[in-house]
Amino acid sequence: MEALAERVSVPSMENLVAWMQRKAIDLCVVGEEQYLAAGLADLCRAAGIPAWGPGQSAARLESSKLFAKDFLFRHGIPTGWARESTSAEDLRAAVGSYPAVVKFDGLAAGKGVSVCLGESDLEDFIDRAMVRQTFGPGRVFVEQYLDGPEVSVICAVSDDGYQIFPAARDYKRQLDGDRGPNTGGMGAVASGSLLDVGVRGLIESEILPATMNAIKSDGLDYRGFLYFGLILTSEGPKVLEFNCRFGDPEAQAVLPLVRGDFAAYLLAAAGGHIDQDLLSFADGWSVAVVMASKDYPRKSGRGEAIVGLDEVVGAEIFHSGTSRDSSDGYIVDGGRVLSVVGQGNAREKARDSAFRALASVKFDGSQYRKDIGTLHFDE
């Protein structure tokens, strides 16, 4: 980002807001869940700076999974059952069969959920979340395992108005075939054609209006993106989770499909108005493949040289865990290093574009899934 914008070091959110006031910043887009949970959007609005992102109270829909579950239950929005556990023994007793879903209540960088296929997976979660407290102190619970394909529906929400963006599907597990541990996301597919008409109709007629009414009923300050993680069960779509931001890697797949004046759109929405005339969405498909460092997600790589970026054609590269070395080359500086994104009028063409570009990029220990854009689709 430093090639495009000025980097600013500020010791606190209050200092950040003061800096924005001095610079007469027109709009703050809060994309980091930690800042949403800590109330940056509230501080901006109090200072008279338009902010795109929900207030701290509403951000609990993401920062506390149990808060989100209670929200869903109270308002009759389709979801799976959940039961909080106060001890490891209680959690073991609550898991009656496998597969079982166990979750850490708070933010955990996408790693606080475990789909346990057996006792060893459950014991690993207990060790990380309850014994070593890898994610910090917090509550845990067991949730109903919902069977079916997963899909992400992201809306821009501004008071009583909202707009749906192209649907996406992400791949959370590390390895092909949805094996291995959960990660922050190893890739995503996005398209306006991802959902069939019947499923989209159910989501738009049942889940989305009920959620918007619930937000209004609870008096939640919501101007920002609202991400619905949904499972398409045999009983219909059910809400798995909320994010109060665009989501990663879904953003890398969805945003290349956006056409129009995105900055003007967000500024208007931050002021309380969804102006759908400012945006349109491209037909076709977008496929994002994450290149991760060696040993991710157990630990993050550092220092390996990245080569081949200047050879990529026909695709977009989004940097995540990268930095510069002394000779101004790119090196690995994190777990999920890059996202390679291809587009096409058909899913297969978008996928081919992404993987063709990915073949040009190399660094020691790189890993990526080879079934992004094929798994969970009828071939």
C-alpha positions in Angstrom: 0.0 0.0 0.0 2.9 2.4 0.6 3.3 2.6 -3.2 -0.2 4.1 -3.4 -0.7 6.0 -0.1 1.0 7.6 2.8 1.6 5.3 5.8 0.9 6.8 9.1 1.9 5.5 12.5 -0.5 6.4 15.3 -0.4 5.0 18.9 -4.2 4.8 19.4 -7.6 5.1 17.7 -8.1 8.5 19.3 -4.8 9.7 17.8 -5.9 8.2 14.4 -9.2 10.2 14.6 -7.3 13.4 15.5 -5.0 12.8 12.5 -8.0 12.4 10.3 -9.4 15.7 11.6 -6.2 17.5 10.9 -6.0 16.1 7.4 -9.7 16.9 6.7 -10.3 13.2 5.8 -13.7 12.9 4.0 -14.4 9.2 4.7 -13.1 6.5 7.0 -13.7 2.9 5.8 -13.2 0.6 8.7 -12.1 -2.8 7.3 -10.4 -4.4 10.3 -12.6 -6.3 12.7 -10.5 -5.4 15.7 -11.1 -1.7 15.0 -14.8 -2.3 14.5 -15.1 -4.2 17.8 -13.2 -1.4 19.6 -15.5 1.3 18.3 -13.5 3.2 15.7 -16.7 4.0 13.7 -18.3 5.5 16.8 -15.2 7.7 17.4 -15.3 8.9 13.8 -18.9 9.8 13.8 -18.5 11.6 17.1 -15.8 13.7 15.5 -18.0 14.5 12.5 -16.1 12.2 10.1 -18.3 9.9 7.9 -17.5 6.3 8.7 -18.3 3.2 6.7 -18.6 0.4 9.3 -21.0 -0.4 12.1 -20.8 1.0 15.6 -19.3 -1.0 18.4 -22.6 -2.3 19.7 -23.6 -3.6 16.3 -20.2 -5.0 15.6 -20.9 -7.6 18.3 -22.6 -9.5 15.6 -19.1 -10.5 14.6 -17.0 -10.0 17.7 -19.2 -12.3 19.8 -20.6 -15.4 18.1 -22.8 -16.0 21.1 -24.3 -12.5 20.8 -25.0 -13.3 17.2 -26.6 -16.6 18.1 -28.9 -14.9 20.6 -29.8 -12.3 18.0 -30.7 -15.0 15.5 -32.7 -17.0 18.0 -34.7 -14.0 19.4 -35.7 -12.9 16.0 -36.5 -16.3 14.5 -33.9 -16.2 11.8 -33.0 -19.7 10.6 -29.8 -21.0 12.2 -28.5 -24.1 14.0 -28.8 -24.7 17.8 -25.9 -23.8 20.1 -25.0 -24.6 23.7 -22.4 -22.7 25.7 -19.9 -24.9 27.7 -18.2 -23.7 30.9 -15.5 -26.3 31.1 -13.6 -28.9 29.0 -15.7 -31.7 30.6 -18.9 -29.9 29.8 -17.8 -29.3 26.2 -16.9 -33.0 25.8 -20.3 -34.0 27.2 -22.1 -31.5 24.9 -20.6 -33.1 21.8 -22.9 -36.1 21.3 -21.7 -37.2 17.9 -19.4 -36.3 15.0 -18.9 -34.2 12.9 -19.3 -31.5 15.6 -18.8 -27.8 15.4 -17.1 -26.1 18.4 -16.4 -22.3 18.5 -14.6 -19.7 20.5 -16.9 -16.8 21.1 -14.6 -13.9 20.3 -12.5 -12.7 17.4 -9.8 -15.2 16.4 -8.6 -14.2 12.9 -10.8 -16.9 11.3 -9.2 -19.7 13.4 -11.7 -19.9 16.3 -13.9 -22.5 14.7 -13.2 -26.2 14.5 -15.3 -28.8 12.6 -14.3 -31.9 14.6 -14.4 -35.2 12.8 -13.4 -37.1 15.9 -12.1 -36.9 19.5 -8.6 -35.9 18.5 -10.0 -32.7 16.7 -12.0 -31.9 19.8 -9.1 -32.3 22.1 -6.9 -30.1 19.9 -9.6 -27.4 20.1 -9.8 -27.7 23.9 -6.0 -27.4 24.1 -5.8 -24.3 22.0 -8.9 -22.5 23.1 -9.3 -23.5 26.7 -6.0 -24.7 28.0 -3.4 -22.6 26.3 -6.0 -19.9 25.4 -4.4 -19.2 22.1 -7.2 -16.7 21.2 -7.2 -15.1 24.7 -9.8 -15.5 27.4 -13.3 -16.2 26.2 -16.3 -18.5 26.2 -16.7 -21.6 24.0 -19.7 -23.4 22.7 -20.8 -26.3 20.6 -23.1 -25.6 17.6 -25.3 -27.8 15.5 -23.4 -29.2 12.5 -25.3 -28.0 9.4 -24.8 -30.1 6.2 -24.8 -28.5 2.8 -22.8 -26.2 0.6 -21.7 -22.9 2.1 -22.2 -19.5 0.5 -21.4 -15.9 1.5 -23.9 -13.1 0.8 -22.5 -9.6 1.4 -24.8 -6.6 1.7 -24.1 -2.9 2.0 -26.4 -1.8 4.8 -27.3 1.9 5.6 -30.0 2.4 8.1 -33.2 1.1 6.4 -31.6 0.5 3.0 -29.4 -2.3 1.7 -28.0 -3.7 -1.5 -26.8 -7.2 -2.2 -23.4 -7.8 -3.9 -22.5 -10.9 -6.0 -22.5 -14.0 -3.9 -19.3 -15.8 -3.0 -18.1 -19.1 -1.7 -14.9 -19.4 0.3 -12.7 -22.3 1.1 -11.7 -22.3 4.8 -9.7 -25.5 5.2 -6.1 -25.7 4.4 -6.0 -28.7 2.1 -7.8 -29.9 -1.1 -11.1 -31.7 -0.5 -11.8 -29.5 2.5 -9.3 -31.4 4.7 -6.9 -30.0 7.3 -7.4 -27.2 9.8 -9.5 -24.1 9.4 -7.7 -21.1 8.1 -8.5 -17.5 7.4 -9.5 -18.6 3.9 -7.6 -20.3 1.1 -9.6 -18.9 -1.8 -13.0 -17.8 -3.0 -15.3 -17.8 -6.0 -17.8 -15.1 -6.7 -20.5 -14.5 -9.3 -24.0 -13.1 -9.7 -24.8 -16.6 -11.0 -23.4 -18.5 -8.0 -26.9 -19.0 -6.5 -29.8 -20.4 -8.4 -33.0 -18.4 -8.6 -34.9 -20.4 -6.0 -32.2 -20.3 -3.4 -31.5 -16.6 -4.0 -35.2 -16.0 -3.7 -35.4 -17.7 -0.3 -32.4 -15.7 1.0 -33.8 -12.4 -0.3 -37.4 -13.0 1.0 -36.7 -14.7 4.3 -33.3 -14.1 5.8 -32.3 -10.7 4.6 -35.5 -8.7 5.4 -35.8 -10.5 8.8 -32.2 -9.5 9.7 -32.7 -5.9 8.6 -35.9 -5.7 10.7 -34.0 -7.3 13.6 -31.2 -4.7 13.4 -33.8 -1.9 13.4 -35.8 -3.5 16.2 -32.7 -3.8 18.4 -31.7 -0.2 17.7 -28.3 -1.2 16.3 -26.3 1.5 14.5 -25.5 -0.1 11.2 -23.9 1.6 8.3 -21.4 -0.8 6.7 -21.1 -4.2 5.0 -22.9 -7.1 6.6 -21.6 -10.5 5.6 -24.0 -13.5 5.9 -22.2 -16.9 6.1 -24.9 -19.3 5.0 -25.3 -23.1 4.8 -27.7 -24.3 2.1 -29.3 -27.2 4.0 -32.0 -29.5 2.8 -34.4 -27.5 5.0 -33.4 -24.2 3.3 -30.7 -21.6 3.9 -29.5 -21.1 7.5 -27.2 -18.5 9.0 -23.9 -19.8 10.1 -22.2 -16.5 11.1 -22.0 -12.8 10.5 -19.1 -10.6 9.6 -19.4 -6.8 9.9 -17.0 -6.2 7.0 -16.5 -7.4 3.5 -14.6 -10.6 4.4 -11.3 -12.0 3.3 -10.8 -13.7 0.8 -14.3 -12.9 -0.5 -13.4 -9.3 -1.0 -10.6 -10.3 -3.4 -13.1 -12.3 -5.5 -16.1 -9.9 -5.3 -14.6 -6.5 -5.7 -13.1 -7.1 -9.2 -16.8 -7.6 -10.3 -17.8 -4.1 -9.0 -18.2 -1.3 -11.6 -18.8 2.4 -11.0 -17.8 5.0 -8.4 -17.1 2.9 -5.4 -15.8 5.7 -3.2 -18.8 7.9 -4.0 -21.1 5.0 -3.2 -19.5 4.4 0.2 -19.5 8.1 1.1 -23.2 8.3 0.3 -23.9 5.1 2.2 -21.9 6.4 5.2 -24.3 9.3 5.2 -27.4 7.1 5.3 -28.2 6.6 1.6 -27.7 3.5 -0.6 -27.4 5.0 -4.1 -27.7 1.9 -6.3 -27.2 4.0 -9.5 -23.5 4.5 -8.5 -22.7 0.8 -8.9 -23.2 -2.1 -11.2 -21.8 -5.6 -11.2 -20.1 -7.4 -14.1 -21.4 -10.6 -15.5 -19.2 -13.6 -15.3 -17.1 -15.2 -12.6 -14.1 -14.3 -10.4 -11.8 -16.9 -8.7 -9.3 -16.0 -6.0 -6.6 -18.4 -5.0 -4.5 -17.8 -1.9 -0.8 -18.6 -1.8 0.2 -19.3 1.8 3.6 -19.6 3.5 5.2 -22.8 4.7 3.6 -24.3 7.8 0.5 -22.0 7.6 -1.8 -22.0 9.6 0.3 -23.4 12.4 2.7 -20.6 12.0 3.6 -17.8 9.5 6.6 -17.8 7.2 9.0 -14.9 7.0 11.8 -13.8 4.7 11.5 -16.0 1.6 12.0 -14.1 -1.7 8.9 -13.9 -4.0 9.7 -14.1 -7.7 7.6 -13.9 -10.9 5.2 -11.2 -9.9 6.2 -9.1 -13.0 5.4 -12.1 -15.2 1.7 -12.3 -14.3 -0.7 -11.4 -17.1 -4.4 -11.7 -17.3 -5.0 -11.8 -13.6 -4.8 -9.5 -10.5 -2.5 -9.9 -7.5 -3.6 -8.8 -4.0 -0.8 -8.6 -1.5 -1.4 -9.6 2.1 1.6 -11.1 3.9 4.4 -9.4 2.0 7.0 -6.8 2.6 10.1 -5.3 0.8 13.7 -6.4 1.3 16.8 -4.3 1.2 16.9 -4.4 -2.6 13.2 -3.4 -2.9 12.1 -6.9 -3.9 9.1 -8.6 -2.3 9.5 -11.2 0.5 7.1 -13.3 2.5 5.9 -11.6 5.7 2.9 -13.6 6.9 0.7 -16.7 6.6 -1.5 -15.8 3.7 0.9 -14.1 1.4 -0.9 -13.3 -1.9 -4.2 -13.8 -3.6 -4.2 -14.4 -7.3 -7.5 -13.5 -9.0 -8.7 -14.5 -12.4 -12.0 -13.5 -14.2 -14.0 -14.9 -17.0 -17.4 -15.2 -18.5 -17.5 -18.8 -17.2 -16.3 -20.2 -13.9 -13.8 -22.5 -15.7 -12.3 -19.6 -17.6 -11.9 -17.6 -14.5 -10.3 -20.5 -12.7 -7.9 -21.2 -15.6 -6.9 -17.6 -15.6 -6.1 -17.6 -11.9 -4.1 -20.8 -11.9 -2.2 -19.9 -15.1 -1.1 -16.7 -13.4 -0.3 -18.4 -10.1 2.1 -20.7 -11.9 4.4 -17.7 -12.6 4.7 -16.8 -8.9 7.1 -18.7 -6.7 8.6 -18.6 -3.2 10.1 -21.4 -1.0 7.5 -23.3 0.9 4.5 -21.9 -0.9 1.2 -23.8 -0.6 -2.2 -23.4 -2.2 -5.3 -25.4 -2.8 -5.8 -26.8 -6.3 -9.6 -27.3 -6.1 -10.7 -23.7 -5.7 -13.5 -23.2 -8.1 -14.2 -26.9 -8.7 -15.0 -28.4 -5.3 -18.6 -27.9 -4.3 -19.6 -27.4 -8.0 -21.2 -30.0 -10.3 -18.6 -30.8 -12.8 
